[in-house]
């Protein structure tokens, strides 16, 4: 089983906390952020991971991630291709024409990848996306007409949103753009044809964008070292 990690994101919002590194290589609990993803993927049976990164960054990713789990291959984009284009470009480096996992390199999810793969394969669909109901960052004001009756912590958002984790078949990959975003092109087409399914995820979903996110990730992974046990 192979997987693709999109690793072209910059760490601009992390500022000095990134130490000048690409976001997936920023240390979290003593390891590069992407190393924790490698551990989870390895536990799910993935034995080869293709890292899609910016031109010239391949050696840095290979040096940081080799030996930390599944075999690591590098796909350096000749130019910025967007998320959909990056996945399609990296998919050309696969060793087998089979279903492939794809995920963003700056996120932490305690997703059951094995269950996601099993759901995808049993459905016979072209693509399966992981979806979640994130918590609202805003407190809730309870009203009776215009009278405030109370306050409550923000709950989960009612709508389901994409976690940026997918299982993709050959049919789905063939629809991906060479440049641009698949969630505005390929996925709407597949959905209209009834070939796109969802896998509900109710656990951790944390995108590491800011120093506050980095602290949360440090705290979580410090308490869950088993993520690295392939």
C-alpha positions as CSV (number, residue, x, y, z in Angstrom):
1,X,0.0,0.0,0.0
2,X,1.3,3.5,-0.9
3,X,0.4,6.9,0.3
4,X,1.0,10.5,-0.7
5,X,1.8,13.3,1.7
6,X,1.4,16.9,0.4
7,X,4.3,18.8,1.9
8,X,4.6,22.0,-0.1
9,X,3.1,24.2,2.6
10,X,5.0,27.1,4.0
11,X,5.2,27.8,7.7
12,X,4.6,31.6,7.5
13,X,2.1,31.7,10.3
14,X,4.3,29.7,12.6
15,X,7.0,32.4,12.4
16,X,10.2,31.8,14.4
17,X,8.7,28.6,15.8
18,X,9.3,26.9,12.4
19,X,13.0,27.6,12.5
20,X,13.0,28.2,8.8
21,X,11.8,24.6,8.0
22,X,8.9,23.5,5.7
23,X,5.9,23.0,7.9
24,X,5.8,19.2,7.7
25,X,9.4,19.1,9.0
26,X,8.8,21.4,12.0
27,X,9.7,19.4,15.2
28,X,6.7,18.3,17.3
29,X,7.5,16.4,20.5
30,X,11.0,15.7,19.2
31,X,10.2,14.5,15.7
32,X,9.3,16.2,12.4
33,X,5.5,16.6,12.1
34,X,5.4,14.3,9.1
35,X,7.2,11.6,11.1
36,X,4.1,11.1,13.2
37,X,2.0,10.7,10.0
38,X,4.5,8.1,8.8
39,X,4.1,6.1,12.0
40,X,0.3,6.1,11.7
41,X,0.4,5.1,8.0
42,X,2.9,2.3,8.8
43,X,0.6,0.9,11.5
44,X,-2.2,0.9,8.9
45,X,-0.1,-1.3,6.5
46,X,1.3,1.4,4.3
47,X,4.9,0.5,3.2
48,X,5.8,3.3,0.9
49,X,5.0,7.1,1.2
50,X,5.6,9.6,-1.6
51,X,6.3,13.1,-0.3
52,X,5.2,15.8,-2.7
53,X,7.3,18.9,-2.0
54,X,8.6,22.0,-3.6
55,X,11.5,21.9,-6.1
56,X,14.8,21.8,-4.3
57,X,13.4,20.5,-1.0
58,X,13.6,16.8,-1.7
59,X,16.9,16.1,-0.1
60,X,15.8,17.9,3.1
61,X,12.7,15.8,3.4
62,X,14.5,12.5,2.6
63,X,17.2,13.2,5.2
64,X,14.6,14.0,7.9
65,X,12.2,11.2,7.2
66,X,14.1,8.2,5.9
67,X,14.3,5.4,8.5
68,X,11.3,6.6,10.5
69,X,8.7,4.2,9.2
70,X,7.6,3.3,5.7
71,X,10.0,3.7,2.7
72,X,10.0,7.4,1.7
73,X,10.1,8.5,-2.0
74,X,10.3,12.1,-3.1
75,X,8.3,13.9,-5.8
76,X,9.6,17.5,-6.3
77,X,7.1,19.6,-8.1
78,X,8.7,21.6,-10.9
79,X,6.4,24.5,-10.0
80,X,3.5,25.0,-7.6
81,X,0.8,22.8,-8.9
82,X,-1.9,23.2,-6.2
83,X,-3.3,20.4,-4.1
84,X,-4.9,18.4,-6.9
85,X,-2.0,18.9,-9.2
86,X,0.4,17.9,-6.5
87,X,-1.4,14.7,-5.8
88,X,-1.6,13.8,-9.5
89,X,2.1,14.6,-10.0
90,X,3.2,12.5,-7.0
91,X,0.9,9.6,-8.0
92,X,3.1,9.1,-11.1
93,X,5.8,7.9,-8.7
94,X,3.8,5.0,-7.5
95,X,5.2,1.5,-8.0
96,X,1.8,-0.1,-8.3
97,X,-1.4,1.1,-10.0
98,X,-3.6,0.6,-6.9
99,X,-5.7,2.6,-4.5
100,X,-3.6,5.3,-2.8
101,X,-4.0,7.3,0.4
102,X,-3.4,11.1,0.2
103,X,-3.2,13.6,3.1
104,X,-1.8,17.0,4.0
105,X,1.6,17.1,5.6
106,X,0.7,19.7,8.2
107,X,-2.1,17.9,10.0
108,X,-2.5,15.5,12.9
109,X,-5.4,13.1,12.9
110,X,-5.9,10.0,15.0
111,X,-7.8,8.6,12.0
112,X,-8.3,4.8,11.6
113,X,-6.6,4.5,8.2
114,X,-7.3,0.8,8.1
115,X,-11.0,1.3,8.6
116,X,-11.0,4.1,6.0
117,X,-9.4,1.8,3.5
118,X,-11.7,-1.1,4.3
119,X,-14.8,1.2,3.8
120,X,-13.5,2.5,0.5
121,X,-12.8,-1.0,-0.9
122,X,-16.1,-2.4,0.3
123,X,-18.1,0.4,-1.4
124,X,-16.5,0.0,-4.8
125,X,-16.5,3.8,-5.2
126,X,-13.9,5.9,-7.1
127,X,-12.8,8.0,-4.0
128,X,-13.5,8.2,-0.3
129,X,-12.9,11.3,1.8
130,X,-12.6,11.6,5.5
131,X,-15.0,14.2,7.0
132,X,-15.3,15.7,10.4
133,X,-17.4,18.1,12.5
134,X,-14.8,20.5,14.0
135,X,-15.4,22.4,17.2
136,X,-16.6,26.0,16.8
137,X,-14.0,28.4,18.2
138,X,-16.8,30.7,19.3
139,X,-18.8,30.7,22.4
140,X,-22.6,30.3,22.1
141,X,-24.9,33.1,23.3
142,X,-28.4,31.7,24.2
143,X,-31.2,34.1,23.4
144,X,-34.9,34.5,24.1
145,X,-36.0,37.0,21.5
146,X,-33.3,39.7,22.3
147,X,-32.8,38.8,25.9
148,X,-29.6,36.9,26.7
149,X,-30.4,33.9,28.8
150,X,-27.0,32.3,29.1
151,X,-23.6,31.5,27.6
152,X,-22.0,28.1,26.6
153,X,-18.8,26.9,25.2
154,X,-18.8,26.4,21.4
155,X,-19.9,23.0,20.4
156,X,-19.2,21.1,17.1
157,X,-20.2,22.6,13.8
158,X,-23.3,20.9,12.4
159,X,-22.0,20.5,8.9
160,X,-19.4,17.9,7.9
161,X,-16.2,19.2,6.4
162,X,-13.3,17.6,4.5
163,X,-10.3,16.6,6.6
164,X,-8.1,16.5,3.5
165,X,-7.5,12.8,3.7
166,X,-8.6,10.6,0.8
167,X,-8.4,7.1,-0.7
168,X,-8.2,7.4,-4.4
169,X,-8.7,4.9,-7.2
170,X,-7.2,5.1,-10.7
171,X,-10.5,6.5,-11.9
172,X,-10.4,9.3,-9.4
173,X,-6.7,10.1,-10.1
174,X,-7.4,10.3,-13.8
175,X,-9.9,13.1,-13.0
176,X,-7.5,15.2,-11.0
177,X,-6.2,18.4,-12.6
178,X,-2.6,18.8,-13.6
179,X,-2.7,22.1,-11.9
180,X,-5.3,23.4,-9.4
181,X,-7.6,22.0,-6.7
182,X,-9.4,18.7,-6.9
183,X,-12.1,19.7,-4.4
184,X,-13.5,22.2,-6.9
185,X,-13.0,20.1,-10.0
186,X,-12.7,16.3,-9.8
187,X,-14.6,15.7,-6.5
188,X,-17.8,17.6,-7.6
189,X,-17.8,15.6,-10.8
190,X,-17.5,12.3,-9.0
191,X,-20.1,13.4,-6.5
192,X,-22.6,14.2,-9.2
193,X,-22.0,10.7,-10.6
194,X,-22.5,9.0,-7.3
195,X,-18.8,7.9,-7.1
196,X,-17.7,9.7,-4.0
197,X,-18.2,8.5,-0.5
198,X,-17.4,9.9,3.0
199,X,-15.8,8.3,6.1
200,X,-16.8,10.1,9.3
201,X,-14.0,10.9,11.7
202,X,-14.9,12.0,15.2
203,X,-11.4,12.1,16.8
204,X,-8.5,14.4,16.8
205,X,-8.0,16.7,13.8
206,X,-5.4,19.4,14.2
207,X,-3.9,21.6,11.5
208,X,-0.6,23.0,12.7
209,X,-0.8,26.6,11.5
210,X,0.1,28.8,14.5
211,X,2.4,28.6,17.6
212,X,-0.8,27.8,19.6
213,X,-1.5,24.9,17.3
214,X,2.1,23.7,17.7
215,X,1.7,23.7,21.5
216,X,-1.5,21.7,21.3
217,X,0.3,19.2,19.0
218,X,3.2,19.0,21.4
219,X,0.9,18.2,24.3
220,X,-1.1,15.6,22.5
221,X,1.8,13.7,21.0
222,X,3.7,13.9,24.2
223,X,0.9,11.8,25.7
224,X,0.6,9.5,22.6
225,X,4.1,8.2,21.7
226,X,2.5,5.0,20.3
227,X,1.8,6.9,17.1
228,X,5.4,6.1,16.0
229,X,5.1,2.4,16.6
230,X,4.6,0.9,13.1
